[in-house]
């Protein structure tokens, strides 16, 4: 007898992931693959409190009022573990290059709430300079962790 099992879930890239197995031995493999793919469908609110995020965004609504240290404190990021900061970094790294570049950094606040404002040029440059210890013009995960926890 042939056994069919179907899992219809949305994968992190937005496509529908369908796993169909034709024998019982493939069901655990499909379940494992499904878990692996959906594990990466994380959002900032899986790590930070929505109310803390809202408070941090309210604090820097006006142009040129953004302070990364204050934002990290109000949002609760500064209290998170290194692994949680790495997860947040992955969510902020829009192109998944392993770095947050200046063009991604200006949309930093929008990664927390899509209606948030864009950082000004001076805010973006100040933010980048605070984290870019090796001078390569981008922020790596270790640099980001160090900045959040400083």
C-alpha positions in Angstrom: 0.0 0.0 0.0 1.3 3.5 -0.9 1.0 6.1 1.9 0.7 9.8 0.9 1.4 12.7 3.4 1.2 16.3 2.3 2.4 19.3 4.2 1.2 22.7 2.8 3.1 25.5 4.6 4.6 28.8 3.6 8.4 28.7 3.4 10.4 31.7 4.4 10.8 32.9 0.8 7.0 33.0 0.3 6.5 30.0 -1.9 4.2 27.2 -0.9 6.3 24.2 0.2 4.6 20.9 -0.4 6.1 17.7 0.7 4.5 14.6 -0.7 6.0 11.2 0.3 5.1 8.0 -1.4 6.3 5.7 1.3 6.3 5.8 5.1 10.1 6.1 5.3 10.0 9.5 3.6 7.6 11.1 6.0 10.2 11.8 8.7 12.5 13.2 6.0 9.8 15.5 4.8 9.0 16.6 8.3 12.7 17.3 9.0 13.0 19.3 5.8 9.8 21.2 6.5 11.1 22.1 10.0 14.5 23.2 8.6 12.9 25.5 6.0 10.2 27.0 8.3 12.8 27.5 11.1 14.2 30.4 9.0 10.8 32.1 8.7 11.5 34.1 11.8 10.5 37.7 12.5 11.8 40.3 14.8 8.8 39.9 17.1 9.9 36.3 17.7 12.9 37.8 19.6 11.8 41.2 20.7 8.5 42.4 22.3 6.2 44.2 19.9 5.6 46.8 22.6 9.3 47.4 23.2 9.8 47.8 19.4 7.0 50.3 19.2 8.5 52.3 22.1 11.9 52.3 20.5 10.5 53.5 17.2 8.4 56.2 18.9 11.6 57.5 20.5 13.3 58.1 17.2 10.4 59.3 15.0 11.9 62.7 14.3 14.6 62.9 11.7 18.2 63.0 13.2 16.9 61.7 16.5 18.1 58.1 16.1 20.6 56.8 18.7 21.6 53.2 18.1 22.5 52.7 21.8 19.2 54.1 23.0 17.3 52.0 20.4 19.0 48.8 21.5 18.2 49.5 25.1 14.5 50.5 24.6 13.8 47.7 22.2 15.4 45.1 24.5 18.1 44.1 22.1 20.9 44.9 24.5 19.6 42.3 26.9 19.4 39.5 24.3 21.9 36.6 24.0 24.6 36.4 21.4 22.6 33.8 19.5 19.5 36.0 19.5 21.5 39.0 18.3 22.8 36.8 15.4 19.2 35.9 14.5 18.3 39.6 14.5 21.3 40.3 12.4 20.2 37.7 9.8 16.8 39.4 9.7 18.4 42.8 9.1 20.8 41.5 6.5 18.2 41.9 3.7 20.4 40.5 0.9 21.7 37.7 3.1 25.3 38.7 2.2 26.5 38.2 5.8 27.0 41.9 6.1 24.7 44.9 6.7 25.8 47.5 4.1 25.1 51.2 4.2 22.2 50.9 1.7 20.5 48.3 4.0 21.3 50.3 7.2 19.3 53.3 6.1 16.2 51.0 6.2 17.1 49.7 9.6 13.9 51.0 11.3 11.7 49.7 8.6 13.0 46.2 9.3 11.2 46.5 12.7 8.0 48.1 11.3 7.4 48.7 7.6 5.8 52.1 8.2 8.8 53.4 10.1 11.0 56.2 8.7 14.2 55.8 6.8 17.4 56.9 8.6 18.9 60.1 7.4 22.2 60.1 5.7 24.0 61.5 8.8 22.3 58.9 11.1 23.2 56.1 8.7 26.9 57.2 8.5 27.1 57.6 12.3 25.5 54.2 12.8 27.9 52.5 10.3 30.9 54.2 11.9 29.9 53.1 15.4 30.0 49.4 14.3 32.5 49.1 11.4 35.6 48.4 13.4 37.6 47.0 10.5 36.8 49.9 8.1 35.4 47.7 5.3 32.3 49.9 4.9 29.9 47.2 6.2 28.8 45.6 9.5 29.6 42.0 10.1 27.7 39.8 12.6 30.5 40.1 15.2 30.7 43.9 14.8 26.9 44.0 15.2 27.0 41.9 18.4 29.7 44.0 19.9 27.8 47.2 19.1 24.6 45.9 20.6 26.2 44.7 23.8 28.5 47.7 24.3 
